[in-house]
Amino acid sequence: MLMSLLQLRGPGVSATGVFMASLILLAGCASGPEPAPQEMARSSHQTAPADLQLLCASAAANSAGVEGARVLPVSSQQLDAGNYQVELDAAGSRMSCIIDGEGNVTSIQPS
């Protein structure tokens, strides 16, 4: 890019002018400061603790009649002060689990 700007330089255009134009172009490529962790998209909601996700996976395996190793948590979120929703992949089928903070599964259903 700098080379092409230098080649386009005609009479009356100084090397300093070309250099300044290059800096302006490069400044447009700079990114801003990193957002705080709480402002990042991935942390916009509270996820279920790992032990609750695994309890949901076990309940989903029993419900779907598949081996436990074939059920994996895909995502989770806190619904309210004491309940979480865990989305699961049960051997290729999607399932949704609602579990409370004490580990009691209140709902397992296809999603």
Backbone as JSON Lines, residues from 0, in Angstrom:
{"i":0,"aa":"M","n":[0.84,-1.18,0.0],"ca":[0.0,0.0,0.0],"c":[0.88,1.24,0.0]}
{"i":1,"aa":"L","n":[1.89,1.28,0.87],"ca":[2.78,2.44,0.93],"c":[3.5,2.6,-0.4]}
{"i":2,"aa":"M","n":[3.88,1.47,-1.0],"ca":[4.58,1.54,-2.27],"c":[3.68,2.15,-3.34]}
{"i":3,"aa":"S","n":[2.41,1.76,-3.36],"ca":[1.51,2.3,-4.37],"c":[1.27,3.79,-4.13]}
{"i":4,"aa":"L","n":[1.24,4.23,-2.89],"ca":[1.09,5.65,-2.6],"c":[2.3,6.43,-3.07]}
{"i":5,"aa":"L","n":[3.48,5.83,-2.88],"ca":[4.69,6.51,-3.33],"c":[4.73,6.6,-4.85]}
{"i":6,"aa":"Q","n":[4.27,5.57,-5.53],"ca":[4.26,5.57,-6.97],"c":[3.29,6.61,-7.51]}
{"i":7,"aa":"L","n":[2.17,6.85,-6.79],"ca":[1.17,7.81,-7.23],"c":[1.57,9.24,-6.93]}
{"i":8,"aa":"R","n":[2.61,9.41,-6.14],"ca":[3.05,10.74,-5.75],"c":[3.52,11.5,-6.98]}
{"i":9,"aa":"G","n":[2.92,12.62,-7.2],"ca":[3.31,13.44,-8.34],"c":[4.03,14.68,-7.87]}
{"i":10,"aa":"P","n":[4.26,15.61,-8.77],"ca":[4.92,16.85,-8.39],"c":[4.07,17.6,-7.38]}
{"i":11,"aa":"G","n":[4.69,18.15,-6.4],"ca":[4.0,18.93,-5.38],"c":[3.51,18.1,-4.2]}
{"i":12,"aa":"V","n":[3.65,16.76,-4.24],"ca":[3.25,15.9,-3.13],"c":[4.53,15.41,-2.47]}
{"i":13,"aa":"S","n":[4.69,15.77,-1.22],"ca":[5.93,15.42,-0.53],"c":[5.86,14.01,0.05]}
{"i":14,"aa":"A","n":[7.03,13.47,0.35],"ca":[7.09,12.15,0.99],"c":[6.42,12.21,2.36]}
{"i":15,"aa":"T","n":[6.52,13.37,3.04],"ca":[5.86,13.53,4.33],"c":[4.35,13.43,4.18]}
{"i":16,"aa":"G","n":[3.82,14.01,3.13],"ca":[2.37,13.93,2.88],"c":[1.94,12.51,2.64]}
{"i":17,"aa":"V","n":[2.72,11.77,1.89],"ca":[2.4,10.36,1.63],"c":[2.47,9.58,2.94]}
{"i":18,"aa":"F","n":[3.48,9.84,3.74],"ca":[3.63,9.15,5.02],"c":[2.44,9.44,5.93]}
{"i":19,"aa":"M","n":[2.02,10.71,5.99],"ca":[0.88,11.08,6.85],"c":[-0.41,10.4,6.36]}
{"i":20,"aa":"A","n":[-0.59,10.32,5.05],"ca":[-1.77,9.64,4.49],"c":[-1.75,8.17,4.86]}
{"i":21,"aa":"S","n":[-0.57,7.57,4.85],"ca":[-0.44,6.16,5.23],"c":[-0.8,5.96,6.69]}
{"i":22,"aa":"L","n":[-0.37,6.85,7.56],"ca":[-0.69,6.75,8.98],"c":[-2.19,6.85,9.21]}
{"i":23,"aa":"I","n":[-2.84,7.75,8.48],"ca":[-4.29,7.91,8.62],"c":[-5.0,6.62,8.22]}
{"i":24,"aa":"L","n":[-4.56,6.01,7.13],"ca":[-5.15,4.75,6.68],"c":[-4.95,3.66,7.71]}
{"i":25,"aa":"L","n":[-3.76,3.58,8.28],"ca":[-3.48,2.55,9.29],"c":[-4.25,2.8,10.58]}
{"i":26,"aa":"A","n":[-4.48,4.04,10.93],"ca":[-5.21,4.36,12.16],"c":[-6.64,3.85,12.08]}
{"i":27,"aa":"G","n":[-7.2,3.8,10.89],"ca":[-8.56,3.28,10.72],"c":[-8.64,1.8,11.01]}
{"i":28,"aa":"C","n":[-7.52,1.09,11.0],"ca":[-7.5,-0.36,11.25],"c":[-7.37,-0.69,12.72]}
{"i":29,"aa":"A","n":[-7.06,0.28,13.55],"ca":[-6.85,0.02,14.98],"c":[-8.17,-0.28,15.66]}
{"i":30,"aa":"S","n":[-8.14,-1.22,16.58],"ca":[-9.36,-1.55,17.34],"c":[-9.33,-0.85,18.68]}
{"i":31,"aa":"G","n":[-10.5,-0.74,19.28],"ca":[-10.63,-0.07,20.57],"c":[-10.19,-0.98,21.71]}
{"i":32,"aa":"P","n":[-10.34,-0.51,22.92],"ca":[-9.96,-1.31,24.08],"c":[-10.87,-2.53,24.23]}
{"i":33,"aa":"E","n":[-10.35,-3.57,24.84],"ca":[-11.12,-4.79,25.09],"c":[-12.27,-4.5,26.06]}
{"i":34,"aa":"P","n":[-13.46,-5.05,25.81],"ca":[-14.55,-4.85,26.76],"c":[-14.29,-5.63,28.06]}
{"i":35,"aa":"A","n":[-14.88,-5.16,29.13],"ca":[-14.75,-5.85,30.41],"c":[-15.42,-7.23,30.29]}
{"i":36,"aa":"P","n":[-14.96,-8.24,31.05],"ca":[-15.53,-9.58,30.95],"c":[-17.05,-9.62,31.09]}
{"i":37,"aa":"Q","n":[-17.61,-8.81,31.98],"ca":[-19.06,-8.82,32.18],"c":[-19.81,-8.22,30.99]}
{"i":38,"aa":"E","n":[-19.1,-7.54,30.09],"ca":[-19.73,-6.95,28.92],"c":[-19.58,-7.81,27.68]}
{"i":39,"aa":"M","n":[-18.86,-8.92,27.78],"ca":[-18.67,-9.79,26.63],"c":[-19.92,-10.64,26.4]}
{"i":40,"aa":"A","n":[-20.16,-10.97,25.15],"ca":[-21.36,-11.72,24.78],"c":[-21.44,-13.07,25.47]}
{"i":41,"aa":"R","n":[-20.32,-13.73,25.62],"ca":[-20.34,-15.07,26.21],"c":[-20.67,-15.06,27.69]}
{"i":42,"aa":"S","n":[-20.55,-13.94,28.36],"ca":[-20.82,-13.91,29.79],"c":[-22.04,-13.06,30.12]}
{"i":43,"aa":"S","n":[-22.98,-12.96,29.17],"ca":[-24.15,-12.12,29.4],"c":[-25.16,-12.78,30.34]}
{"i":44,"aa":"H","n":[-25.02,-14.06,30.61],"ca":[-25.89,-14.72,31.56],"c":[-25.09,-15.73,32.37]}
{"i":45,"aa":"Q","n":[-25.62,-16.1,33.5],"ca":[-24.97,-17.04,34.4],"c":[-25.23,-18.46,33.91]}
{"i":46,"aa":"T","n":[-24.2,-19.28,33.81],"ca":[-24.37,-20.67,33.39],"c":[-24.58,-21.56,34.61]}
{"i":47,"aa":"A","n":[-25.11,-22.75,34.36],"ca":[-25.32,-23.72,35.43],"c":[-23.98,-24.27,35.88]}
{"i":48,"aa":"P","n":[-23.83,-24.52,37.17],"ca":[-22.59,-25.15,37.65],"c":[-22.4,-26.52,36.97]}
{"i":49,"aa":"A","n":[-21.16,-26.94,36.83],"ca":[-20.83,-28.19,36.12],"c":[-21.54,-29.4,36.73]}
{"i":50,"aa":"D","n":[-21.61,-29.47,38.06],"ca":[-22.25,-30.64,38.67],"c":[-23.73,-30.73,38.31]}
{"i":51,"aa":"L","n":[-24.41,-29.59,38.21],"ca":[-25.82,-29.6,37.82],"c":[-25.97,-29.97,36.35]}
{"i":52,"aa":"Q","n":[-25.06,-29.54,35.51],"ca":[-25.09,-29.92,34.1],"c":[-24.93,-31.43,33.94]}
{"i":53,"aa":"L","n":[-24.04,-32.02,34.75],"ca":[-23.83,-33.47,34.67],"c":[-25.03,-34.24,35.21]}
{"i":54,"aa":"L","n":[-25.69,-33.72,36.24],"ca":[-26.91,-34.36,36.73],"c":[-27.99,-34.34,35.65]}
{"i":55,"aa":"C","n":[-28.12,-33.25,34.94],"ca":[-29.07,-33.15,33.83],"c":[-28.71,-34.15,32.73]}
{"i":56,"aa":"A","n":[-27.44,-34.27,32.42],"ca":[-27.0,-35.21,31.39],"c":[-27.37,-36.64,31.77]}
{"i":57,"aa":"S","n":[-27.17,-36.98,33.02],"ca":[-27.52,-38.32,33.51],"c":[-29.03,-38.56,33.41]}
{"i":58,"aa":"A","n":[-29.83,-37.58,33.84],"ca":[-31.29,-37.7,33.76],"c":[-31.75,-37.81,32.31]}
{"i":59,"aa":"A","n":[-31.12,-37.06,31.42],"ca":[-31.48,-37.11,30.0],"c":[-31.13,-38.47,29.4]}
{"i":60,"aa":"A","n":[-29.99,-39.04,29.8],"ca":[-29.59,-40.36,29.3],"c":[-30.64,-41.4,29.71]}
{"i":61,"aa":"N","n":[-31.08,-41.36,30.96],"ca":[-32.11,-42.29,31.42],"c":[-33.41,-42.09,30.66]}
{"i":62,"aa":"S","n":[-33.8,-40.84,30.47],"ca":[-35.05,-40.52,29.78],"c":[-35.02,-40.95,28.32]}
{"i":63,"aa":"A","n":[-33.89,-40.75,27.65],"ca":[-33.76,-41.07,26.23],"c":[-33.38,-42.52,25.98]}
{"i":64,"aa":"G","n":[-32.98,-43.21,27.04],"ca":[-32.57,-44.61,26.9],"c":[-31.26,-44.78,26.15]}
{"i":65,"aa":"V","n":[-30.34,-43.83,26.36],"ca":[-29.03,-43.93,25.71],"c":[-27.94,-44.0,26.77]}
{"i":66,"aa":"E","n":[-26.78,-44.44,26.33],"ca":[-25.62,-44.52,27.23],"c":[-25.24,-43.12,27.72]}
{"i":67,"aa":"G","n":[-24.92,-42.99,28.98],"ca":[-24.59,-41.7,29.59],"c":[-23.47,-40.95,28.9]}
{"i":68,"aa":"A","n":[-22.5,-41.7,28.36],"ca":[-21.36,-41.07,27.69],"c":[-21.77,-40.4,26.38]}
{"i":69,"aa":"R","n":[-22.97,-40.69,25.89],"ca":[-23.43,-40.12,24.62],"c":[-24.3,-38.89,24.83]}
{"i":70,"aa":"V","n":[-24.4,-38.41,26.07],"ca":[-25.19,-37.22,26.37],"c":[-24.24,-36.14,26.88]}
{"i":71,"aa":"L","n":[-24.22,-35.01,26.18],"ca":[-23.31,-33.92,26.54],"c":[-24.07,-32.61,26.7]}
{"i":72,"aa":"P","n":[-23.75,-31.85,27.74],"ca":[-24.32,-30.5,27.86],"c":[-23.79,-29.62,26.73]}
{"i":73,"aa":"V","n":[-24.68,-28.86,26.11],"ca":[-24.31,-27.97,25.01],"c":[-24.26,-26.53,25.5]}
{"i":74,"aa":"S","n":[-25.25,-26.13,26.29],"ca":[-25.29,-24.77,26.84],"c":[-26.17,-24.79,28.08]}
{"i":75,"aa":"S","n":[-26.07,-23.72,28.85],"ca":[-26.91,-23.61,30.04],"c":[-27.07,-22.15,30.4]}
{"i":76,"aa":"Q","n":[-28.12,-21.88,31.17],"ca":[-28.34,-20.52,31.65],"c":[-29.16,-20.56,32.93]}
{"i":77,"aa":"Q","n":[-28.97,-19.55,33.74],"ca":[-29.75,-19.42,34.95],"c":[-31.1,-18.8,34.59]}
{"i":78,"aa":"L","n":[-32.18,-19.44,35.01],"ca":[-33.52,-18.95,34.71],"c":[-33.98,-17.93,35.74]}
{"i":79,"aa":"D","n":[-33.74,-18.25,37.01],"ca":[-34.11,-17.35,38.12],"c":[-33.17,-17.65,39.28]}
{"i":80,"aa":"A","n":[-33.52,-17.19,40.46],"ca":[-32.6,-17.31,41.61],"c":[-32.22,-18.76,41.93]}
{"i":81,"aa":"G","n":[-33.1,-19.73,41.61],"ca":[-32.77,-21.1,42.02],"c":[-32.87,-22.14,40.93]}
{"i":82,"aa":"N","n":[-33.11,-21.76,39.67],"ca":[-33.3,-22.74,38.61],"c":[-32.43,-22.45,37.41]}
{"i":83,"aa":"Y","n":[-32.03,-23.54,36.75],"ca":[-31.19,-23.46,35.56],"c":[-31.81,-24.28,34.43]}
{"i":84,"aa":"Q","n":[-31.53,-23.88,33.21],"ca":[-31.91,-24.65,32.04],"c":[-30.63,-25.13,31.39]}
{"i":85,"aa":"V","n":[-30.57,-26.43,31.1],"ca":[-29.4,-27.03,30.45],"c":[-29.86,-27.65,29.14]}
{"i":86,"aa":"E","n":[-29.24,-27.23,28.05],"ca":[-29.5,-27.82,26.74],"c":[-28.5,-28.94,26.53]}
{"i":87,"aa":"L","n":[-28.98,-30.08,26.04],"ca":[-28.15,-31.27,25.93],"c":[-28.24,-31.87,24.53]}
{"i":88,"aa":"D","n":[-27.17,-32.56,24.15],"ca":[-27.17,-33.37,22.94],"c":[-27.15,-34.81,23.41]}
{"i":89,"aa":"A","n":[-28.27,-35.52,23.2],"ca":[-28.4,-36.91,23.62],"c":[-28.3,-37.8,22.38]}
{"i":90,"aa":"A","n":[-27.09,-38.22,22.06],"ca":[-26.84,-39.09,20.91],"c":[-27.43,-38.5,19.63]}
{"i":91,"aa":"G","n":[-27.28,-37.2,19.45],"ca":[-27.75,-36.53,18.24],"c":[-29.11,-35.87,18.37]}
{"i":92,"aa":"S","n":[-29.82,-36.13,19.44],"ca":[-31.12,-35.49,19.68],"c":[-30.96,-34.4,20.73]}
{"i":93,"aa":"R","n":[-31.61,-33.27,20.51],"ca":[-31.53,-32.17,21.48],"c":[-32.56,-32.38,22.58]}
{"i":94,"aa":"M","n":[-32.13,-32.11,23.81],"ca":[-33.02,-32.19,24.96],"c":[-32.8,-30.97,25.83]}
{"i":95,"aa":"S","n":[-33.83,-30.63,26.59],"ca":[-33.77,-29.5,27.5],"c":[-34.08,-30.0,28.9]}
{"i":96,"aa":"C","n":[-33.29,-29.55,29.85],"ca":[-33.45,-29.97,31.25],"c":[-33.58,-28.73,32.13]}
{"i":97,"aa":"I","n":[-34.53,-28.77,33.04],"ca":[-34.65,-27.72,34.06],"c":[-34.26,-28.37,35.38]}
{"i":98,"aa":"I","n":[-33.33,-27.73,36.09],"ca":[-32.82,-28.27,37.34],"c":[-32.7,-27.13,38.35]}
{"i":99,"aa":"D","n":[-32.96,-27.44,39.62],"ca":[-32.82,-26.4,40.65],"c":[-31.41,-26.44,41.22]}
{"i":100,"aa":"G","n":[-31.1,-25.48,42.04],"ca":[-29.77,-25.34,42.63],"c":[-29.39,-26.47,43.57]}
{"i":101,"aa":"E","n":[-30.38,-27.25,44.0],"ca":[-30.12,-28.39,44.9],"c":[-29.87,-29.68,44.13]}
{"i":102,"aa":"G","n":[-30.02,-29.63,42.8],"ca":[-29.78,-30.83,42.0],"c":[-31.02,-31.63,41.67]}
{"i":103,"aa":"N","n":[-32.2,-31.06,41.93],"ca":[-33.44,-31.76,41.62],"c":[-33.88,-31.4,40.2]}
{"i":104,"aa":"V","n":[-33.95,-32.43,39.34],"ca":[-34.39,-32.22,37.96],"c":[-35.9,-32.11,37.96]}
{"i":105,"aa":"T","n":[-36.39,-30.98,37.44],"ca":[-37.85,-30.76,37.44],"c":[-38.46,-30.99,36.06]}
{"i":106,"aa":"S","n":[-37.64,-31.05,35.01],"ca":[-38.17,-31.26,33.67],"c":[-37.08,-31.75,32.73]}
{"i":107,"aa":"I","n":[-37.44,-32.76,31.93],"ca":[-36.59,-33.23,30.84],"c":[-37.52,-33.39,29.64]}
{"i":108,"aa":"Q","n":[-37.2,-32.71,28.53],"ca":[-38.02,-32.86,27.34],"c":[-37.22,-32.58,26.09]}
{"i":109,"aa":"P","n":[-37.67,-33.13,24.96],"ca":[-37.0,-32.84,23.69],"c":[-37.1,-31.33,23.4]}
{"i":110,"aa":"S","n":[-36.08,-30.8,22.74],"ca":[-36.15,-29.37,22.38],"c":[-35.95,-29.17,20.9]}
